[in-house]
């Protein structure tokens, strides 16, 4: 018997099939092989067609079926992971009314900042744990203000994962974790935020029915089953945003545990049982997958938009198409610190950790007589680590102190330079696992439909690939380089 997981990101859609008995992944696939396009009609905008996600979900699933031959009747549940903070709007016929305004779109920054000031910073932080910022609620207000004809046709609003679930089941619903990431959830009252609905003057009926993260949220329709070459009636029994789900996939569920990702964006995500927040909302607190009003489990999230996307930009535009392994080898020929070349990887929209400033990517101190492409390759990876650590220093103010950080053996963590710099700068042990968001979603589905009785059963097949211990002999040197990077950065921010 099997569990199927989908991870719907902004770069690709991944599918994984888990063997229930062994807990092992027997097949994975993703689509497209090149990154999905993001449309930016104006600077700072970022949109994608939700129907494109569905097409690539099908492609990924069909590739799995080309790799393994299984009895489709033995797929017992489906789980969904998805890119957070996006806005999908539909009419009463379940038609998408406009492209999704996705996570890295920064058009609603000023809308959210105004709401933060008007509602009151203390009130927002105590009830929402965040500024309305550039999150889903503020994006909906942008549509209301700028596209009234579309806004007036809205039946329901969704997060990207809610849309995928609707395509699978025909049901329109959402979760508390999803509402919290959209800044629609009041943690003080444990309900949808009346303050946000009232301030933005939204129709409260726009919010779908709330279902538990781990639960049977709907069943695969006959129409969807025909499109996917699956059997109708399979329960969809788990749904979560990509960062809470990444933490789940690494079995990060309890206070003090920390997960990291370094894909298109980079995230450090720590679990707390305390209602804490950053007073400047540079790091954000959302409901974790196992959160409840009685037993709080909050995910404190630091997001760096410009992570793997910087590396991929360099690959396309500077590296003449050589692959990432070769880039890593060439970068390793350069000394730590890249001979004074610093890169600030803030070129993918407004950054929450910079109070929603959009400063662009900066390359500093290029010397035409010294620096080469190889220096850029290394400085980019170091700059990403430095930016993450800059944010981690903010996280520490909320009580998150990493001693062990878990991550999937993927994306930037495949680079020896990236992971060793990360370990040496943070002083934390890095544990890398053979897992991904789609596998986490599949395991979550097994919990949600009762196949697994507890989290321990669900993660019996989780395989640790390697452990990277910080090198104390290199820690001081990398901290000195970071402090130089930070000193110049603080001047840039003034």
Long-range contacts (C-beta under 8 A, 24 or more apart in sequence): 1-74, 1-75, 1-76, 1-451, 2-26, 2-70, 2-74, 2-75, 2-76, 3-75, 3-76, 3-77, 3-78, 3-79, 3-442, 3-443, 3-445, 3-446, 3-451, 4-61, 4-75, 4-77, 4-78, 4-79, 4-234, 4-442, 4-445, 5-78, 5-79, 5-80, 5-81, 5-437, 5-438, 5-439, 5-440, 5-441, 5-442, 5-443, 5-444, 5-445, 6-57, 6-60, 6-61, 6-78, 6-79, 6-80, 6-81, 6-164, 6-438, 6-441, 7-81, 7-82, 7-242, 7-245, 7-436, 7-437, 7-438, 7-440, 7-441, 8-53, 8-57, 8-80, 8-81, 8-82, 8-83, 8-160, 8-161, 8-164, 9-82, 9-83, 9-242, 9-263, 9-264, 9-437, 10-36, 10-38, 10-48, 10-83, 10-102, 10-103, 10-104, 10-264, 11-35, 11-36, 11-263, 11-264, 12-36, 12-56, 12-60, 13-53, 13-56, 13-57, 13-59, 13-60, 14-60, 14-436, 14-437, 14-438, 15-57, 15-60, 15-61, 15-63, 15-64, 15-438, 16-64, 16-436, 16-438, 16-439, 16-441, 16-442, 17-64, 17-68, 17-70, 17-75, 17-442, 18-439, 18-442, 18-443, 18-446, 18-461, 19-461, 20-76, 20-446, 20-451, 22-461, 23-443, 23-458, 23-459, 23-460, 23-461, 23-462, 24-461, 24-463, 25-434, 25-435, 25-439, 25-442, 25-461, 26-68, 27-64, 27-67, 27-68, 28-64, 28-436, 28-438, 28-439, 29-60, 29-61, 29-63, 29-64, 29-67, 30-60, 30-63, 31-56, 31-57, 31-59, 31-60, 31-63, 32-56, 32-59, 35-264, 35-312, 38-102, 38-104, 39-99, 42-107, 44-105, 44-106, 44-107, 44-349, 44-350, 44-358, 45-101, 45-105, 45-106, 45-107, 46-101, 46-102, 46-103, 46-104, 46-105, 46-106, 46-349, 47-99, 47-100, 47-101, 47-102, 47-105, 48-86, 48-99, 48-100, 48-102, 49-96, 49-99, 49-100, 50-88, 50-96, 50-99, 50-100, 50-160, 50-163, 51-96, 53-160, 53-163, 53-164, 54-164, 54-167, 57-164, 58-227, 58-228, 61-228, 61-229, 61-230, 62-229, 65-229, 72-229, 72-230, 72-231, 73-231, 75-230, 75-231, 75-234, 76-234, 76-235, 76-446, 76-449, 76-451, 77-234, 77-235, 77-236, 77-237, 77-238, 77-442, 77-445, 77-446, 77-448, 77-449, 77-451, 78-168, 78-220, 78-234, 78-235, 78-236, 78-237, 78-445, 79-236, 79-237, 79-238, 79-239, 79-440, 79-441, 79-442, 79-443, 79-444, 79-445, 79-446, 79-448, 80-161, 80-164, 80-165, 80-168, 80-236, 80-238, 80-239, 80-240, 80-441, 81-161, 81-239, 81-240, 81-241, 81-242, 81-245, 81-246, 81-437, 81-438, 81-440, 81-441, 82-159, 82-160, 82-161, 82-164, 82-239, 82-240, 82-241, 82-242, 83-160, 83-241, 83-242, 84-159, 84-160, 84-181, 84-241, 84-242, 84-243, 85-134, 85-135, 85-136, 85-159, 85-181, 85-182, 85-241, 86-136, 86-159, 86-160, 87-136, 87-139, 87-140, 87-143, 87-157, 87-158, 87-159, 87-182, 88-157, 88-158, 88-159, 88-160, 88-162, 88-163, 89-140, 89-143, 89-150, 89-154, 89-156, 89-157, 89-158, 90-154, 90-155, 90-156, 90-158, 90-163, 90-166, 90-172, 91-153, 91-154, 91-155, 92-155, 94-155, 94-166, 94-170, 94-172, 96-163, 97-150, 97-153, 97-154, 98-143, 98-147, 98-150, 100-160, 100-163, 101-139, 101-142, 101-143, 102-160, 103-265, 104-265, 104-305, 104-348, 104-349, 105-134, 105-139, 105-349, 106-134, 106-349, 106-350, 106-356, 106-358, 107-139, 107-142, 108-134, 108-135, 108-138, 108-139, 108-141, 108-142, 109-133, 109-134, 109-138, 109-350, 109-356, 109-358, 111-138, 111-141, 111-142, 111-145, 112-137, 112-138, 112-356, 113-356, 115-141, 115-196, 115-199, 115-200, 116-281, 118-199, 119-195, 119-196, 119-199, 121-279, 123-195, 125-277, 125-279, 125-281, 126-188, 127-186, 127-187, 127-188, 127-189, 127-193, 127-195, 128-183, 128-185, 128-186, 128-187, 128-193, 128-195, 128-196, 129-180, 129-187, 129-275, 129-276, 129-277, 129-284, 129-285, 129-286, 129-298, 130-183, 130-277, 130-281, 130-284, 130-285, 130-286, 131-183, 131-281, 132-183, 132-196, 133-183, 133-281, 133-284, 133-352, 133-356, 134-350, 134-352, 134-356, 135-181, 135-182, 135-183, 136-181, 136-182, 136-183, 136-184, 137-182, 137-183, 137-184, 137-196, 137-200, 137-202, 138-183, 138-200, 140-200, 140-202, 140-206, 141-200, 141-202, 144-200, 144-201, 144-202, 154-203, 154-206, 155-206, 156-206, 156-207, 156-208, 157-206, 157-207, 157-208, 158-208, 159-241, 161-239, 161-240, 161-241, 162-208, 162-239, 165-217, 165-218, 165-236, 165-239, 167-224, 168-218, 168-220, 168-221, 168-224, 168-236, 169-217, 169-218, 169-219, 169-220, 169-221, 169-224, 169-236, 170-218, 170-221, 170-223, 170-224, 171-217, 171-218, 172-208, 172-209, 173-208, 173-209, 173-210, 173-211, 173-217, 173-218, 174-207, 174-208, 174-209, 174-210, 174-211, 175-210, 175-211, 175-212, 175-213, 175-239, 175-240, 176-210, 176-213, 176-287, 176-291, 177-213, 177-240, 177-241, 177-244, 177-286, 177-287, 177-288, 177-289, 177-291, 178-239, 178-240, 178-241, 179-207, 179-210, 180-286, 180-287, 181-241, 181-286, 185-287, 187-275, 187-287, 190-293, 212-448, 213-238, 213-239, 213-240, 213-289, 213-290, 213-444, 213-448, 214-238, 214-289, 214-444, 214-447, 214-448, 215-448, 216-448, 216-449, 217-448, 235-445, 235-448, 235-449, 236-445, 237-444, 237-445, 237-446, 237-447, 237-448, 237-449, 238-441, 238-444, 238-445, 238-447, 238-448, 240-289, 240-441, 240-444, 241-286, 242-437, 243-267, 243-269, 243-299, 243-301, 243-303, 244-269, 244-286, 244-287, 244-288, 244-289, 244-299, 245-289, 245-437, 245-440, 245-441, 245-444, 246-408, 246-437, 246-440, 247-271, 247-288, 247-289, 247-299, 248-289, 248-440, 248-443, 248-444, 249-408, 249-433, 249-435, 249-436, 249-437, 249-439, 249-440, 249-441, 249-443, 250-406, 250-407, 250-408, 250-433, 250-435, 250-440, 250-462, 251-406, 251-455, 251-459, 251-462, 252-406, 253-288, 253-289, 253-290, 253-297, 253-455, 254-297, 255-297, 257-404, 257-406, 258-400, 258-402, 258-404, 258-405, 258-406, 258-428, 259-405, 259-406, 259-407, 260-405, 260-406, 260-407, 260-413, 261-407, 261-408, 261-411, 262-307, 262-308, 262-384, 262-388, 262-407, 262-411, 262-412, 262-413, 262-418, 263-307, 263-308, 263-410, 263-411, 263-412, 264-307, 264-308, 264-309, 264-312, 264-348, 265-303, 265-304, 265-305, 265-306, 265-307, 265-308, 265-309, 265-348, 266-303, 266-304, 266-307, 266-308, 266-384, 266-387, 266-388, 266-412, 267-301, 267-302, 267-303, 267-304, 268-301, 268-302, 268-388, 268-391, 268-392, 268-395, 268-400, 268-402, 268-405, 269-299, 269-300, 269-301, 269-302, 270-299, 270-300, 270-395, 270-400, 270-402, 271-297, 271-298, 271-299, 271-300, 272-297, 272-298, 272-299, 272-300, 272-398, 272-399, 272-400, 273-297, 273-298, 274-298, 274-399, 276-300, 276-398, 276-399, 277-398, 278-394, 278-397, 278-398, 280-355, 281-352, 281-355, 282-352, 282-353, 282-354, 282-355, 282-391, 282-394, 283-352, 283-353, 283-391, 283-394, 283-395, 283-398, 284-352, 285-398, 289-444, 300-395, 300-398, 300-400, 302-353, 302-388, 302-391, 302-392, 302-394, 302-395, 303-351, 303-352, 303-353, 303-391, 304-345, 304-351, 304-353, 304-384, 304-387, 304-388, 304-391, 305-346, 305-348, 305-349, 305-350, 305-351, 306-345, 306-346, 306-347, 306-348, 306-351, 306-361, 306-384, 306-387, 307-345, 307-384, 307-388, 307-412, 308-411, 308-412, 309-347, 309-348, 310-343, 310-345, 310-347, 310-348, 310-361, 310-380, 310-383, 310-384, 311-380, 311-381, 311-384, 311-412, 313-347, 314-376, 314-377, 314-380, 318-373, 318-376, 319-373, 319-377, 324-414, 324-415, 327-377, 328-377, 328-414, 328-415, 328-416, 328-417, 330-373, 330-374, 330-377, 331-374, 331-377, 331-378, 331-381, 331-415, 331-417, 332-378, 332-416, 332-417, 333-374, 334-374, 334-375, 334-377, 334-378, 336-382, 336-421, 336-474, 336-477, 336-478, 336-481, 337-382, 337-477, 337-481, 337-484, 338-371, 338-375, 338-376, 338-378, 338-379, 338-382, 339-367, 339-370, 339-371, 339-375, 340-365, 340-367, 340-370, 341-365, 341-366, 341-367, 341-371, 341-375, 341-376, 341-379, 342-379, 342-383, 342-484, 342-485, 342-488, 343-376, 343-379, 343-380, 343-382, 343-383, 344-383, 344-387, 344-489, 344-492, 345-380, 345-383, 345-384, 345-387, 346-387, 353-387, 353-390, 353-391, 353-394, 354-493, 357-493, 359-492, 359-493, 362-492, 364-488, 378-417, 381-412, 381-415, 381-417, 381-418, 381-421, 382-417, 382-421, 382-481, 382-485, 383-485, 384-412, 384-418, 385-418, 385-421, 385-422, 385-425, 386-425, 386-482, 386-485, 386-486, 388-422, 389-425, 389-426, 389-482, 390-486, 390-489, 392-426, 402-426, 402-428, 403-428, 403-429, 404-428, 404-429, 404-430, 404-431, 405-429, 405-430, 405-431, 406-431, 406-432, 406-433, 407-431, 407-432, 407-433, 408-432, 408-433, 408-434, 408-435, 408-436, 408-437, 409-433, 409-434, 409-465, 409-466, 410-436, 419-468, 420-468, 420-471, 420-474, 421-478, 422-468, 423-468, 423-469, 423-470, 423-471, 424-470, 424-471, 424-474, 424-475, 424-478, 425-475, 425-478, 425-479, 425-482, 426-470, 427-470, 427-475, 428-470, 429-467, 429-468, 429-469, 429-470, 430-467, 430-468, 431-464, 431-466, 431-467, 432-464, 432-465, 432-466, 432-467, 432-468, 433-462, 433-463, 433-464, 433-465, 434-462, 434-463, 434-464, 434-465, 435-462, 435-463
